[in-house]
Amino acid sequence: MLFPSRFLEAIADGSVTLAFRRWKSARAKVGSRHHSPVGLVEIDAVDLVELADISVEDARNAGYESLDELLEWLSGRGGPVHRVAFHFAGPDPRIELRNRSDLDAVEIDEIKARLAGFDRASEDAPWTAAVLEMIRDRPGVRAADLAASFGRETLPFKRDVRRLKELGLTESLEVGYRLSPRGRAFLETL
C-alpha cells in the first residue's frame, strides 16, 4: 500500500492509523504487512464504507486537516471506498539486511539459489545477474530507461527489481536504484 510522503512521519509516530482508498476490490488484507519508506505497516481491518459514514475523527486519523479535505481527495477517484485501519509495525527488516556486506558461504549459496529460481521461472532469458550489473553500473537511472536497455516493459522490470530488493541486494532511490552494500558484496563473489 502506498502512502503520500506527507503522512509518513505521522504513520511512524502512530498518529495516522487510517487510510481511505477507492478500489474495485480490497487490495490490502488483514494481517498483511506493507513496506513504506518509514518501515512496516500492518493492516488491522479493511471495510467498505459509504462517504456519508466517514467522520471528522476518521479524517484526522487518516492525516487530513478536515473531513472536506479527505472527501475532496476521494472525489477525484472512482470505485467503492475502503477504510483501512493499520498500525506501524516497526522498521523495515530489509534495511538491516541490505547494509550487511559480510556474506558467508551459506548466505552466498542461498542468494545464488534464489536468483537461479528467479531465472528459471522467467519467461525471458535469465536476468538476475545482468540486472544487478546494470544497476551497479548505472545507479540512479530511471527504471523505464533500464528496462528499455533490456528490451523489457517497465512494470515487469520493476517487479523483478523488487524481488532483488527483498533479498537486500538493491535499494530504491528517488529516481532509479543502486546496489546495496550486500548487493555489491554479492556481485564481487560472482
Helices and strands as residue ranges (DSSP letters): G 5-7, H 8-12, E 18-22, E 33-36, E 39-49, G 51-53, H 56-61, H 67-75, E 81-90, H 93-99, H 105-121, H 128-137, H 143-149, H 154-166, E 170-172, E 177-179, H 181-188
